[in-house]
Amino acid sequence: MGDDALSGDPVAAVRERFVAVNGDHPMTDADDAYVREHFVEATPAAMEQMLAGRLPLPSYVLSDGTPMVPAAHGELAEVAGGVDRLHDWFVAFWPDDPATAEAEWDHYLSGQYVCLREVSPIRIRMKTARVAEASAAVEILRRDPHDPIGRGMLGQAVDGVLAVPGLDSLLLPMTAYDRLRFGGPSVRETWVDAPRAEFLTPVPPVWPLRTERLLLRPFRPGDEAALTDAWADEGWTSLLLSGTMNAAEVAEMVRRRSRQHDGLFLGLAVEHDGELVGDSVLILQGTGLSEGEIGWTVLPRHAGRGYATEAARAVLRLGFEHYGLRRIVANLDARNDRSAALCERLGMRREVHRRGDFWSKGTWTDSYEYALLREEWRAQS
Ligand SMILES: CC(C)(COP(=O)(O)OP(=O)(O)OC[C@H]1O[C@@H](n2cnc3c(N)ncnc32)[C@H](O)[C@@H]1OP(=O)(O)O)[C@@H](O)C(=O)NCCC(=O)NCCS
């Protein structure tokens, strides 16, 4: 025990231990604010246990000397059935690997588990598993960025799947202070930011796309003129999600679509001979952004000429070849016979007929989900 602890100043004694582990680095105002937001002040009782080596040292010491710990700091001892049982409870999470269990316990006691939003053995194990998964996925995707298994693994590792949290939600960012004590890139930078930028950030293709008769390109201001009549027509919009739109609303839709920059929503204007004849939509979604949802309209006076089919074929190709999608789906009101016929023409499979699940314009209606896998698309093209 240091002099300060003996002289009865536990805050100073804890700081001394903290500096021995982490070095003496300055905390900026931003560090202080961040730590106050995500951590709590250590209680006098907790400080006593820290000095006895039975609870983790602080994660941070604020520039005014206040020792700060994760919110779960004392709770885990309670869960374990008392601080005396904490060690045995903790290492039991690695029943087959005592060396890792003890190494994790030491790291836990050091207080340096600051990358985790919630410091607990179960979260430590999750982080280890997700990092291993991300690392294996990156290796696969470096060989083939469209590999479906690699995309699934990376999607789960980074973003999680349903109740399985990914690293993005498990990890906290690194502070300037952390950079001084740990150096190097953080786990978050290495296993969330870098793989997301390299493999999970859609890169748009070179516009426009051209087909035999059509040209597909992002929307631009001015496109609203061709769309206004169709969007004012109750019959034409009856089976769409949205209702009719007036001229100002259509202009606003065009303005928003022409500024979609996250790359996940592609709203494309479809032209024939320089005239706008409809639109095609592709939304990138799902684990590892490996699924797309496709949508379409053709303006009433251009219907019945195969334009929607031709544009959709180009969008399917874009999805599977350029974005490396594994599966593309279409969701529609089951009363939309023309849209269902279009799905069938595209070789999509009706996978789901949902009964009365879809609330649309004052009534519950059935809906269909059509789907096409990449290998099915390849086999038919
Ligand atoms: C759904 C919608 C896009 C389908 O439009 P569509 O005109 O039936 O589809 P296409 O443009 O592909 O045209 C296909 C028709 O053109 C015919 N055609 C003519 N020349 C063709 C060609 N060169 N290639 C293919 N088809 C051709 C086809 O035989 C088919 O006619 P049919 O339905 O009488 O058999 C359209 O009804 C629409 O915009 N509806 C309102 C909005 C909407 O509901 N959108 C869908 C929401 S899920």
The ligand as an SDF file (V2000), in Angstrom:
LIG
                    3D

 48 50  0  0  0  0  0  0  0  0999 V2000
  -46.0550   -1.9390  -61.7190 C   0  0  0  0  0  0  0  0  0  0  0  0
  -45.7690   -1.2510  -63.0450 C   0  0  0  0  0  0  0  0  0  0  0  0
  -44.3980   -0.6150  -62.9880 C   0  0  0  0  0  0  0  0  0  0  0  0
  -45.8180   -2.3090  -64.1440 C   0  0  0  0  0  0  0  0  0  0  0  0
  -45.7820   -1.6400  -65.4030 O   0  0  0  0  0  0  0  0  0  0  0  0
  -45.9610   -2.4240  -66.7800 P   0  0  0  0  0  0  0  0  0  0  0  0
  -46.1900   -1.4570  -67.8180 O   0  0  0  0  0  0  0  0  0  0  0  0
  -46.9270   -3.5420  -66.5760 O   0  0  0  0  0  0  0  0  0  0  0  0
  -44.5370   -3.1400  -66.9650 O   0  0  0  0  0  0  0  0  0  0  0  0
  -43.5290   -2.9800  -68.1790 P   0  0  0  0  0  0  0  0  0  0  0  0
  -43.1810   -1.5700  -68.3920 O   0  0  0  0  0  0  0  0  0  0  0  0
  -42.4380   -3.9130  -67.9220 O   0  0  0  0  0  0  0  0  0  0  0  0
  -44.3820   -3.4880  -69.4060 O   0  0  0  0  0  0  0  0  0  0  0  0
  -44.7780   -4.8260  -69.5190 C   0  0  0  0  0  0  0  0  0  0  0  0
  -45.8530   -4.9370  -70.5330 C   0  0  0  0  0  0  0  0  0  0  0  0
  -45.3610   -4.4250  -71.7490 O   0  0  0  0  0  0  0  0  0  0  0  0
  -45.4220   -5.4340  -72.7680 C   0  0  0  0  0  0  0  0  0  0  0  0
  -44.2710   -5.2050  -73.6360 N   0  0  0  0  0  0  0  0  0  0  0  0
  -44.3220   -4.5260  -74.8260 C   0  0  0  0  0  0  0  0  0  0  0  0
  -43.1110   -4.4260  -75.3390 N   0  0  0  0  0  0  0  0  0  0  0  0
  -42.2710   -5.0730  -74.5170 C   0  0  0  0  0  0  0  0  0  0  0  0
  -40.8790   -5.3130  -74.5350 C   0  0  0  0  0  0  0  0  0  0  0  0
  -40.1070   -4.8500  -75.5080 N   0  0  0  0  0  0  0  0  0  0  0  0
  -40.3340   -5.9730  -73.4970 N   0  0  0  0  0  0  0  0  0  0  0  0
  -41.1010   -6.4590  -72.5000 C   0  0  0  0  0  0  0  0  0  0  0  0
  -42.4260   -6.2530  -72.4300 N   0  0  0  0  0  0  0  0  0  0  0  0
  -43.0010   -5.5640  -73.4280 C   0  0  0  0  0  0  0  0  0  0  0  0
  -45.4270   -6.7290  -71.9990 C   0  0  0  0  0  0  0  0  0  0  0  0
  -46.0120   -7.7790  -72.7500 O   0  0  0  0  0  0  0  0  0  0  0  0
  -46.2820   -6.3530  -70.8180 C   0  0  0  0  0  0  0  0  0  0  0  0
  -47.6090   -6.2870  -71.2080 O   0  0  0  0  0  0  0  0  0  0  0  0
  -48.7730   -7.1410  -70.4850 P   0  0  0  0  0  0  0  0  0  0  0  0
  -48.7550   -6.7410  -69.0490 O   0  0  0  0  0  0  0  0  0  0  0  0
  -49.9650   -6.7310  -71.1970 O   0  0  0  0  0  0  0  0  0  0  0  0
  -48.3550   -8.5590  -70.6830 O   0  0  0  0  0  0  0  0  0  0  0  0
  -46.8560   -0.1840  -63.3470 C   0  0  0  0  0  0  0  0  0  0  0  0
  -48.1060   -0.8280  -63.3590 O   0  0  0  0  0  0  0  0  0  0  0  0
  -46.9010    0.9690  -62.3750 C   0  0  0  0  0  0  0  0  0  0  0  0
  -46.0680    1.8420  -62.4120 O   0  0  0  0  0  0  0  0  0  0  0  0
  -47.9430    1.0140  -61.4930 N   0  0  0  0  0  0  0  0  0  0  0  0
  -48.1620    2.1190  -60.6040 C   0  0  0  0  0  0  0  0  0  0  0  0
  -47.0860    2.1990  -59.5670 C   0  0  0  0  0  0  0  0  0  0  0  0
  -46.9030    0.8820  -58.8380 C   0  0  0  0  0  0  0  0  0  0  0  0
  -47.8660    0.2700  -58.4180 O   0  0  0  0  0  0  0  0  0  0  0  0
  -45.6430    0.4520  -58.6690 N   0  0  0  0  0  0  0  0  0  0  0  0
  -45.2860   -0.8100  -58.0710 C   0  0  0  0  0  0  0  0  0  0  0  0
  -45.3390   -0.7840  -56.6100 C   0  0  0  0  0  0  0  0  0  0  0  0
  -44.9530   -2.3780  -55.9390 S   0  0  0  0  0  0  0  0  0  0  0  0
  1  2  1  0
  2  3  1  0
  2  4  1  0
  2 36  1  0
  4  5  1  0
  5  6  1  0
  6  7  2  0
  6  8  1  0
  6  9  1  0
  9 10  1  0
 10 11  2  0
 10 12  1  0
 10 13  1  0
 13 14  1  0
 14 15  1  0
 15 16  1  0
 15 30  1  0
 16 17  1  0
 17 18  1  0
 17 28  1  0
 18 19  1  0
 18 27  1  0
 19 20  2  0
 20 21  1  0
 21 22  1  0
 21 27  2  0
 22 23  1  0
 22 24  2  0
 24 25  1  0
 25 26  2  0
 26 27  1  0
 28 29  1  0
 28 30  1  0
 30 31  1  0
 31 32  1  0
 32 33  2  0
 32 34  1  0
 32 35  1  0
 36 37  1  0
 36 38  1  0
 38 39  2  0
 38 40  1  0
 40 41  1  0
 41 42  1  0
 42 43  1  0
 43 44  2  0
 43 45  1  0
 45 46  1  0
 46 47  1  0
 47 48  1  0
M  END
$$$$
